[in-house]
């Protein structure tokens, strides 16, 4: 059997091991790459030629055919460069096969022979680890990210010549036996906005505390300048720190979409796309499917400021991720699923001018108000757990020195509530909002009086089955904040206060 170098193709939640084969034959010297490769991979032959020359390694003066198997699967990216170069060295018998047996090789080559970091290293290594690989040759620039993955051996490569000398046992490249711990130099950034900066708005703050504790979706409605956006931007300051598992997932998603794909993300994402953003930028996609804002807010917050101003198609695209916590991007060439477990914070004015139902005169016609409010469909309204009217703040209280509760105090309560959920469900990333109907029946306990109150309210208010179950989830989060296991009447009563009222006012 012809010796091969192995690499990996990562697509969404799947990974495919790629065999990089090299065959040399008599003919016009050159490199031909086959195996359903895209333009970026085809250009690798020029990078490989220059890298060999800069590294003072002789390229075989023969026709070199590189095959990326399985050949019927589309391949993209530059992470195969180093594997192609290693396959040429192996195929021309310049290095022994023993050092590459059972390993995976990843890296992009520069024209000067340096090995550059690649996109999506965490996902590639996780998928390869699931398939039994434990030793990896990776770019030095990806070492910090890759070290988050436990129980793997990482050999960092700086240049192509270093790899050549390592494979020939001339030098020993640094090896890291990863323990899966966060590097001490990496710290979370401090949020700029604190809840103590927001004057008043006690009810809205309480709703956001509940949302942070149980990962519930919120819609803040009120007149312009009432503080809706400020409240939404302060919510990262009350969210608990991410676990290592969450850091891995978030860093991987941002690595797929960001230009800084060697950075470790340790603070919870806060994404606030403009209402004019395209559908693909929100949902994800493109010729090579990449995560959109929905997935980039995974384990964090997605803010839709001025919610009705977004296009109808963009708003309706939230249906699947709000229900299933995943977004599936289907394209002609491929279908990829990305995780999308986020808190949706939406803000809205009651009408186009913003003053309907307030102390100021509204300049909108009834038809304009109705058309504006109907931009948010019933199915989307049903998927939002907490509705809060943000009242206007009295001017005289804005400059007062009245002490507001700081984010650190609220964050402690949120963290304790999350800890109760982790103990209840046995999983750190599972929160009340993500419970299925079966989970609710298995884990949630309602007192008899609480169940009676909920059933009466559901009949009187015309609550749908989905809203009924969501009310229970919110009530459980309120109980967790109170440190109580069983849901009582007070918890149900407060949860019902945040349901969407049957009026024309958002």
N, C-alpha and C positions, 0 to 999 in steps of 0.2 A: 504493500500500500504506500502511495506517495505521501511523504510527511507533509503535514499542514500546520498552519498557525491559526489559532482560534481567537475570534473576537465576538462581539455580540451586537445585535440590532435590537433596540428598545423602542417599542411602539405602544404608548399608553400604559395599560396594565399588563402587557405581555413582553417577553424577551425571547429572541430566537438566536441560538448559537450559530455563528457564521464561520464556515471553514474557508480560510484564505489559502488557496492552492497556487503554486507557482510551477510553471513548466517552461524550460528553456529549449530552444531548437535552433537549428541553422537557418539563417535568413537575414534579412535586413535588420540591423540592431534597432531595438525600440521596445516600448512597453505597451501592451494591449490589455485593457481591463474589461472583463465580461462578467455577466451575472446580474443583469437588470440594475445597473448602477446609474445614478443620476449625474448631472453635470459636475457637482462638487467632487464626487468620487473619481470621475473620469479625469479631472484636473490633477488628481493625486500623482499621476505618472510624471508630471513636470516637477512637482514638489519633491518626489522621490529622487529623480535624477539630480536635481540641484543639491539635495541633502546628502546624497552619496558623494558628490564631488566636494562639497564643503567639509565633509567628515573624512576626506582622504581615503575613501573606500572605493575600490574599483567595481563599477557596474559591469556585469557580464556583457561582452560584446556579441550578444545573440538576441534572437527574438524572444522576448519574455512575455508569456501569457499568464495573466492573473485571473483566476476564477473565484468569485464570491458565491459559495454554495450555502443553501439551496438557491439555484439560479432563477427560479420563477417568482421570487419575492422581491418587491421594489426596495432598494436600499438608498439611503441618503446620508449626508453629513460627512465630516472629515475625520471621524474617529478611527477609520480603518487605515489611515496613512502608515502608522507605525507597524501595524500588523502586515501590511503589504511589503514594507521594507524588510521586516523580519523574515517573511516568506521568501523573498528574493535571496537573502543571506542563507537561508536554510536550503532552498532549491539549488543554489550554486555550491553547496557543501562548504560554505565559509564558516558555519557554526554547527555544533552538534545538536542533535534533536532532543537530547535528554533534558536540557534546561527549560525547553518550551513545552514539554509534555505535561498535560494537566493544568496549564496556565492559560490565562486570557491576556491579550495585548490590546491596549487602547492608547490612542494619542494622535494628535495632528502634527505634521512636520512643517517646520519653517524652511525657507530656502537655504538658510545657513546651518541646517542640521539640528536646530533646537527642537525640542518636543513641547508643543503648546497644549494648554488645557483644553478639554473638550466639553461639550454641552451634555447635561443630563447624566453625569458620572454616577450619582447615587442610584438612580433607577437601573442603570446598566449593571452595576455591581450587585444590587439586591436580586435582580432576576438571575444573574449568573450564579450567585450563591445558592439560590433555590434549585438550580440545576446541578449542584455538586461541585462547583469550582470554588477554591479557597485561596488561590494565589494569583495575583494580578500585577502586570507591568503597566503602570499608569504614569501620566505626566506629573512632574513635581508640583505644578500649579494646582492640581486637583487633590493633592495629598490631604490637605486640611479637611475638605469636604468628605473625602472617602473614609477618613479616620472615624467618622461618626458611625460607620457600620461595624458591628462587633464581630469578632471571631473570623477575621480574614487577614491574610498576609499581603501587604502592599509593598511593591518594589518601585520606588520612584525613579523615573528616568528623566534626565535633563537634556541629553543630546543623543542622536542616533549612534555616534561613536561610543558613548558610554554603554549603550545596549549591546553593541557588537563586542566590546571588551568584557562585559559581564557574561555574555553567553559563551565566550571562550575562556572563562575562568581567569582572565588576566586581572580584573578588578572585581570588587564586591560592592554592588550598589546598596545604599541604605535600605533596610527592610523594616517595616513597621508591622508588628502584630497588634492589630487594632483591637482596643477594648470597648469601643463604642461610646467614648466619653466626649463631652464638649470641651474643646480647647480652652484653657483658662483665660486666654487673651480675648476671647470672643464674649462680648457683653451686649445686653439689650439696650437700645436707646430709650431715653426718658421721654414720655409724651409731653408735648408742648402745652396741651390744655389739661387743666385739672378741673374736677367738678366744683371745687371751691371758687373757681373763676366765674361760674355761672350763678347769677343772682336769682333767687327764688326758684320757681319751677319744680317744686317738691314732688308733684305727681309725676311729671315727666322723668325726673331723676329716679324715682322709685321704679317706674316701668323699665328704664334702661338697666337698673340693677337686676331686675328679674330676667331681662333679656340676656344679660351677661352671664348670669348664674346657670341658665338652662339652655342657652343658644337659641332663644326665641326671636322671631321676626317682629319688627316694630314699624308702625307708621306714625310719624309726628305731623300733626296738622295744625296750622295756625297762620296768622297774618304775617306779612313780610317784616323782618326785623325783630320777631318775638324771641328768637334764640334757638330755632330748630336746628340749624346747621352747627351752631356752637355746641349744643348738647350732643349731637351725633359725633362730632370730631373729638369730644372728650371721652367717649366710651372706651377707647383703647387703654386709658389710664386705670380702668377698673377691671380689666380682664386679667385672669391669672396667667402666670408664666407658662410657656409651652413646655411640654414634656419632650424627651429625646425623640420619641416616636413622631410627635407632631413636627419637631424641627426637621427631621429627615424628610417627611412628606412635603412640607412647605418649601424647604430648600431645593428639593428636586423639581417641583413645579416651576419655581422662579428661575431655576437653571435652564429649563427648557425654553423659557420665553424671554429672559433678560439678556442684555449684552454682558452684564457682569455675572457670568455663569460659573464663576469660581468662588462666589461669596456665600457664606453661611448666614441664613436668615434665622435669627433667634427671637425677634420681636414679632408679635402677632400682626399679620398683614392688615392694612387699612387701605382699601381701594375706593376711590371716588371718581369714577369716569364721568365725563361731561355728557349732557343729554344729547349732544350731536354725534357721539361716538357710533361707529358702524356696528352692525350686528355681529360681524365676525370678531371684532375686537372685544366685544362683551362675551360672546358665547365661546369663541375659540374657532380654529379652523385654518384655512389657507391651503395652498397646494401641498405643503408639508404641515399637517395638523399640529397646531401649537395651542397651549392653554390660553383662554381668554380671561377677562377680568373676573368672571364667575369662579374660575378655578384658582386664580391668583389670590383670591380672598379666602381660600380654604383655611379653616381653623382661625379665621379672623373676621373682619367686618367688611361688608360691601355696602357703601353708601350711594343711594340713588337720590341725589338732591334734586328737588323739583320733579318728583316722580312722574306726574302726568305729561311733562314735556318730552319724555322719552318716546320713541316711536312705538306704535302698538305691537309690532312684531318683536321688538326688544323686550317689552314688558311681558308678553306672552311666553317668551323663551325661558322665563324664570319658572314656569310651571314644573318641569321635570326636576331641576336641581332643588327647588324648595320642598318637594315631596320626597325624592329619592336620595338626595345628598350626592348626586353624581350627574355629570353632563356627558351625553354621548354625541360626539361630532362625527357625522356620517358624510363622507365624500366619495367621489367616484372610485378613487384608487384605494381608499382605506376607511375603516371605521374605528375610532379610538374613543375610549371612555376616560374621562378625567374626574378625580374627586372634587366635590363642591359642597363641603360642609361649612357653611358660613352663617353669620348673623346678617340678615338684610335689615338695614336701617333706611327707610324711605321717608322723605319729607314732602309735604304738599301744602299748597295754598287752598283755601276753600273755593276760589274762583280765579279766572285769569288775572283780574286786577289785585286780588288777594284780600279784599276787605269785606267780603260777604259775611254777614253774621257778626261783624265787629262793631266797635263804636264809630268807625269811620264810614263815610258814605261809599257804597259800592257802585261802580260805573258800568257793570256788566248787565246784559239783558238776560232774562230767564233762560232763553235758548242757549246762550253762550255758557252759562253756568252749568246747565245740564250736559251739554256736549263735553265740557272740560272734565266733569266728574265721571262721565262714562268711559273715559280713556282707560280707566282701571276696571278690568272685567271682574265678574263675580268669582270665577275660579281663583284669580289672584287674591282678591279680598279674603276668600276663604282660607288662604294659606298664610295669612298674616295673623299673628297671635295677639298682638297688643296694639290698640289704637289709643292715641293720646292727643287731646287738644292742648296745644301749648298757648297759654294765655299771654296777653301783653303784660309786660312788667311796668309797674309804676315808676315814673321817671325819678321821683324823689328817693327811691331805694337803690338806684344804680351806683351812687357814689358813697353810700353808707358803709361803715366799717363792720356791718353785721357779719359774724363769722359763719360761713357755709361749711358743711361737712366736707373734708378733703377726700380725694380719691383713694388714699391709702386705707382709710377706715372702711369704705365701701368694698374695696378690693379684698380685704380680709374676710368679709362676710361672703363675698362671691366665691372665694377660694374654699371656704369651709363647706359651702353648698355643693361645689364641684366634687369635693372629697367625699361627701355623703353619697353622691351619685356614683362615684367610682367604686365605692364599697358595695353599693347595692347591685350594680350591674357587672362588676368584676372586670371592667375595662375603662382605662383612663380617658379614652377619646369618646366614650358614649355618654350622651347627656339626655335630659328629659325630652328635649324637642325631637330627638331621633328615634324615639320609641315606636315600635309597631303596635298594632292593636293587641297582638298576642303578648308582647312585653308588658303592656299596661295591665292586662288581666293577670299576669304572672307576678308582677313586682309592685303594683300600685294598690294601696289600701285606702278606701274611703269609709268614713264613719257612716252609719245608717242615716243620720240627719243630713250629712253632706250630700249623700246620693239622692235623697228625697228633694233637697233644694235644687240640685242640678237638674233633675228630671222635670221639676215644675218650671224652672227657668227656660229649659230647652223647648218645652211646649208653648209657653207664653211668648217667647222671643222668636220662635221659628228657627232655631239653630239647626244647621245641617249636621249630618253624622260626623263629617270631618271636623267641624267646629266644636262639636260635643267632645270628641277625643282630644282636641287641642286645648280645650278649656281644662280638662283633667291634667294635661301635661303642665300647663301654666300653674295650676293650683299645687301640683306636686313641687314645683320649683319654689313657690312661696313657702310651702311647708319646710323645704330644705333650708331656706334662708332663716326660718324660725327655729330650726333644729328639731323639728317634729317629724316623726315617721309617717303617721296617719293623717290623711287630709281631713280637715274638719270644715264646719260651715263657714268660718271666717275666711279660709283659704279659697273656697269656691266663690264666696261673695266677692272677694277682691278680684279674682280671675275674671268673673263675669263683667266687672266694671270696665275691663279693657276690651270687651268685644265690640265689634262694629255696630253702632246703632242704626236702626232702620230709618234713616232720614236722608235727604238729598245732600246733606253737608258732609264732605269728607272729613 
